[in-house]
């Protein structure tokens, strides 16, 4: 029995040794990142704060209802186990990224052969935006892992309920991943047009949707328990995170449109530009798509699913105003598979040596540029904690905290175990929350730049100034610094014992 298992392991290593080398090199590169200081950014802090909130029953951290609950469940468990919160949270993200690379390899291998899978895995792993964000504690990587797992399960085993469950988990980590329902639905519809089997279409659609919905039932119950007191309608409570989070699609702070014709064009071609900018090897998407339609690969369900996911995600993120390079991560694996197919087909079928040499030269130049950019990202991290971390984010560590901390900046929650109350949603909401919560609060963390006010919105700027004056007049200033041209203040409630926090 042991001999057969050993033979299987040896054959697996032998048949996939190039991929094992790739995944090992990637893991070693990310471990090097762990040796440098990870300064938490805004969105990371929100998920880490939510994790603390979940596993402390609301005594520590804070809650943002427009955020998905998937990642906070994992992060909260790390915090509850009293592990190094930042280190192990980042390590989890790295493991999810390794899973994404592995699933892209296995999917490409299943669709065509291991050569295509290896090329796709290489393209994904060295693409700058993927390489960078695999070291951040954000939702794109883990959510994409579960979607990829669902896709691979369907392509390899045709288990639609399990596929739906895995894809449903992905959507619990990142709401826009719910687009996977549309993607599979389009693929099944194209299969219907090809095979004329309407019974198969309804059966596939039903089973996939069933799995997707089943995994969401606990979340819907959780939503009702959390939010039913805030609304009189049941469906408002059950779907509250999606309803209130929908506005984020048009977040003006993340829009690239400035009212000029050039900005509208840039908005339209944003992800086309950034796909090729992040990895020039993704230019092979163009021949990949040409071959896809020329060879009618849409008749093969596996290929069709990959294309439909890529197109539906690409169209959606192009349509919405909120533009961020890291959103590429959610459809990058499928872009990598299409590019890998285009590269493999052209390189193996072209007979002319001159064109082959040109392709090799293009690949070498691309690899040199991409890897140098990835290495540059490593230098973004410092060898020691910057002053903003030591003096500001960790200000309350070791101090007796007697009550909630109001904050316009979520990052301190990553470092400090205390109950926080967010003030940063908008200037108007901040005013309302401050009025209702300030009397019972222990301290207030304030940064005027936390609020987004457009250049011509004088009313917004005046409201932020009024909030600042109100906080200043009703509290005692214990910290004031400027980091990266942004002012940070910490005030203590006049009723608090100042000696314990100075």
N, C-alpha and C positions, 0 to 999 in steps of 0.2 A: 504493500500500500504506500509506504514511504518512498519506495523507489519510483513508483509511477508519478507521485506528486513532485518528486525532485526532477524527474524528466520533463514534466509539464512546465515547471518553473524555468528550467534550463532552456527549453525550446522557446518559451515566451521571451526570455532575455535575449536569446540569439536572434529571434525574428524581429525584435523591436529595439535593438541596441541603440540605433541612431536616435530614436525618440527618447530613450532613457537618458542618453547623454544630454539631449536638449533640455529635458525637464530637470535634470540634476544641475546643469549650468544656470538655469533660470532660478532655481531654489537658492543656490549659493549666492547669486547676485542680490536676491532679496534679503538674504541673511546679513549681507554687508550693510544694507539699509538699516537693519535693526540695531547696528552698532552706533548709529548716529541718533541724535535727539529728534524725536517725533513731536513737533509742536502742533497741537490739535487745532484744526480749523473749525469754522462755524458749524457746518452740517454734521461733522463727526461728533462734535460736542452735544448736539441735539440728541442723536441716537444713543450716546453714552449716558446722557441725563435721563432719557426715557428708560433705559435699561435699569438704572438705579431705582427709578420710581416704581417700576413693575415689581422688582424683587425686594423692595422695602415697604410695599403696600402704601406708597405715597409719602412716606416719612422723609425720604431723601430723593434728590433729583427734581425733575419736573416732567410735564407731559405736554406734547403737541399733538392735538387730535388729527391734524391733516397729514401726519406721517404714518407710514406703514409700521406694523408691529413686529414683523419678522426679525429684523436685525436687533432691535432692543431685547428680544427674548434670548438671543445668544449672548449679547454683551452683558445683560443683567446676570446671567448665570456665571460668567467669568468674574464679575464683581462680587457676587454672593460667595463664591469659592475663595475670596480674598487673594486672588492672583494679581500680579502686576497688571492693572487695568489696561493701560495703553499698550504695553508690550504684547500681551496675549491677545488683545483685540486685533492688533495689526497682524499677528501670526495667523489668526483665523482667516483674515482677509487673504493672506498669502496662500493658505491651503485651498481656499475657494478658487483662487486664480490658477493654481496648479490643476485643480479639477476641471476648470474651463478649457485649458490647453489640452488636457488628456481627452476630454470629450470631443473636442474639435478633431483631434487626431483619429479617434475611434470612429467618428461619424464619417470623415473623409475616407477612411479605410473601408468602411462598410459600403459607402456609395460607389467607390471605384476601386482603389487599392491603397496600400500603405504609403506609397510614394506621394499620392495626392494628400493623404492625411498628414504626412510629415511636413509637406510644403505649407499646408494651411496652418499647422501648429506653429511653425517657424514664423510665418507672417503675423499671426496673432501675438505671439510672445514678445516680438521685438517692436511691435507698433507702439510708438511713444506714449500715447494716451493710456493704453492698456498697461504698459510697463510702469508708468508713473502711478496710476491710481490703484494698482494692486497693493500698494503700501499704505493706502488710505482706508479708514474705517467707514466706508460708505456702502450704499445698497446696490450699486450697479453690478459689482462683481458677484456677490452671492446670489442675487436674483437671476442673473444670466446663467450661473451654474445650474440652477434648478430647471430653467427653461431648456438648456442644452441637454440636461439629463432626460427630460421628458421627450425631447426630439429623438435622442439616441435610442431610448426604450422603444419608441414607436417604429423607427427604421429597422431596428434589430429584432424586435420581438412582436411588434404589432399589438401590444397590450394597451388598448386605448384608455381604459379606466386609470391604469397606473400612470400613463402619459399625462392624462388630465390632472391627476393629483399632483404630480411633480410640477407641471406648469402652473397649477393653482398656487403651490407654495412659492414659486417664483413671483407671482403677482402679489402675494402677501408681503414680500420683501420690497417690491417696487410697483406702485399702482399702474404705471403705463405698460408694464409687462402683461397686463390684461389684453393687450393687442394680440396676444398669441391665440386667443379665441377666434379673432377675425382671420388670422393667418392660416390656421388649420381649416377653418370653414371655407376659405377661398381655395385651398389645396384640394379639399374634398369635392368642392363644386367643379373644379377643373377636371378632376377624376370622373365626375358624373358626366360631363360633356364628352369625355373621351370614351368611357366604357358604357354609357347609357344605362347604368345600373342604379336606379333611383332608390331601391331598397338598401343597397350598400351605403349610399350617401346618407340617408337618414339614420341608419344604424351607427355609422362612424361618428356622425355629428352628435348624436344622442349620448353615446358612451363617453366620448371625450368631454363633452359638457358636463356629464354626470360626475366624472372624476374631479373636474375643475370646481364644481359647485360644492361637492361633498367636503372638500378640504377647507372651504370658506365658511361652512356652517358654524364651527367653533368661534371664528372671528366675528361673525354676525351676532352671535349670542353675546360675546364680549362687548361689542359695540352697544348693544341694547342696555346691558348692565351699566356700562360706563356713562351713557349719554341720555338715557330715557327721561331723566329729571330736567334736562335742558330743553326739551321740546315736547309738544303735545301729540305729535304724530309718530307712530311706531316706525314707519319707513325712514323718517328723518333721523331717528336715533340709530337704526340699523345701518344705514348708509351714510352716516354723518361725515366720516373722514373723506369719502369720495366727493360728497356734495360741496363741502367747504374747501376741499383741496383743489377743486377744478379750476379756481381762479389762477392758480400758479402757472397754468399753461400760458397765460398771457402776462406773466410778471414783467412789468415795464423795466425793472432794474436789470433784467437779463435779456432785454431786446436789443437787436443790432440795428433796428430801424430808427433813423434820425430825421426822417422826412424828406431826404434827398433820393433821387432816382438811383444813385449808386448804392445807397444803403438798402433799398428794396431789392436790388439785384443780388447784393451780398446776402441778404436774408434768404432769398430763393435758392442760392447755390452754396449756402453756408456749409452743409455737410459734404457736398461734393468736394469743395475746396479743402476742407479739413481732413477728409479721408485720404486724399493724395498727399496732403501736407504732413500728416502723421506717419505715413509709410508709403513711399513711392512705389513699392512693390504692389500696392493695391491698384495700380494702373492696369494690372492684368484682369481686373473686373470687366473691363471693356471687351477684350476677346472672349472672356468667360461667358458673358451674356450673349454675345454674337453666336458662339458655338451652341449655347443652350437652346436658342430658338432655331438655329439652323438644323440641329440634330433632333429637334422636337423632344427635348428631355423633360418637358412639362408632362409628358405622358407617363414618365416614371415618377411615382408618388414621392419618393425620397428627395429627389432633386427638386421637385415642385414645391415641397414644404420649405426647403431651404430658401428658394427664391421668393416665395410668398412672405416669409418672415422678414427677409431683407427689405422687400419693397414696401410692405405695410408699415414697418417701423420707420423706414426712410421717409416715406410720404408724411406720416404723422408728425415726426419731429421737424420736418421742413415746414409743415403747415403752422404749427404753433409758434407764437412769438418768442417764448422762452428758449433761447439758444445757448447751449453750453457744450463745450467740446467733449466733456466726459459722458454725455448722452450717447456718443458714438459707440461706447462700450457695449450697449445693449444689442446693437445689430452688427458689431464688428466681427464676431465669430462667423456669421453667415457671409459677410463680405469677404472674409479670409478664405472660406471654402470655395466661393465663386471664383476669386482671384487665383486660388491654387489650381482649380480645374482649368482655367484659361492658360496658366503657365504650363501645366503638365501637358496639355493637349498640343500647344504650339511647339514646345521644346521637343516632344517625342515624335511629332508628325512632320516637322519641317526637315526637308532633306538638304537644303542649302547650308553649307558650313558657315558662310559669311553672316547669315541671319542668326545662326546659333551663337556665333562669337559675339555679335552685337547684344544678344539677350544676356549672355554671361557677363559681359562688360557692364551692362545696365544693372544687373543684379549685384555685382561687386560694388559698384559706386553707391547703389542704394543702401546696401548693408553697412558700408562705411559711414554714410551720413546718418543713418538711423541709430546705429550703435553709439556713435559719438554724441548724438543728442540724448540718448538714454543715460549715458555716463555723466553728461552735464546735469541731468536731473538729480543725480546722486549728490552733487555739490550744493544743492539747495538746502540740505540739512546740515546743521551745525554740529560740532563735536561736543559742545557744552550748552547748557540751557541759556537761552538769551534772557536779558533782564525782564522782558515782558512776562516770562514764565515765572521766574524766581520771585519777582517783586509784586506782580499784579495778579496773575492767574492763581498763584499759591498764597495770596495774601492772608486768607483765613485759616490756613493750615496751622494747627497748634494753638489756635485761639478758641475760647469758649463762645459758641454761637447760640444765642438765645432767641430763636425765632427764624422765620423765613427771610431769605435774602431776595429783594427785588433786583432784577437785572435787565439791562438792555443788551447784554453780551452773554451768550450761553457758554462760552469756553470755560470759565471757572468751574462749572459743574463737573468737568472731566477730572479735575484735580481735588476738589473739595467735597467731602461727604456732608452735605447739608441740604435742606429743602430750599429750592429756588422758585421764584415766580417770574416768568418771562414778561418783559415790558416792551419787547421789540417788534410786535406784530404790525403796528402802525402807530403814528403819533396820537391819533384819536383814541385808540384802544389803550395805549400806554397811560394816557391821562385818566381814563375811567378806572383802570386797574390800580393805578397809584392812589387815587382818591379812596378806593374801597379797602386797599390792603396795607397802606403805609402805617396806619396806627399800630397794627399788630406785627409789623416787620421789625427785623433786627438791624438790617442795613440795606443800602441801595447802591448798586453798581451802575454807573451811568457813563455812556459815551454818545455824544450828539450824532456822530457819524453812523451810528447803528440804524438810523432812520433814513429811508430813501425819500428825498425830495427832489423833484425835477427842477431844473434851473429857473423856470418861469413860475414855479409854485411858491409864491411869497407867503401864502397862507400857511402852508405846511412848515416853512422855515420859522415863521412866527410862533406856531404852536409848539415846535420843538424847543424854541427859546423859552417859552412860557413854562414848559415842563421842567427845563433846566433850572430856571429861577425858583420854581416852587420847591424842587428837591433841595436846592442850595439854601433856601431860607428856612426850611423846616428840619434840617439835619446838620450834623457836624462833619465837616470834611476831614478824613483821615488819610487819604491817598490821592495824589494828583501827579500824573506823568503824561508825557507825549511819546508815543512809539509810532514810527513810520508815518509821521504827520497826522496822527489821530490822537485825540485827547481822551484820557481815561480817568475817571474819578470814582472814589469809593466814599460813601457817606454812611455814618452810623446814626441811627435814630436817637434823638435827644434823651429819650427815656432809657437807653441802653447804658451799660457800664462801660464808659469809654476806655478805661484803663486796660480792659481785657483785650482790646483789639488794636490799640496803638502799637 
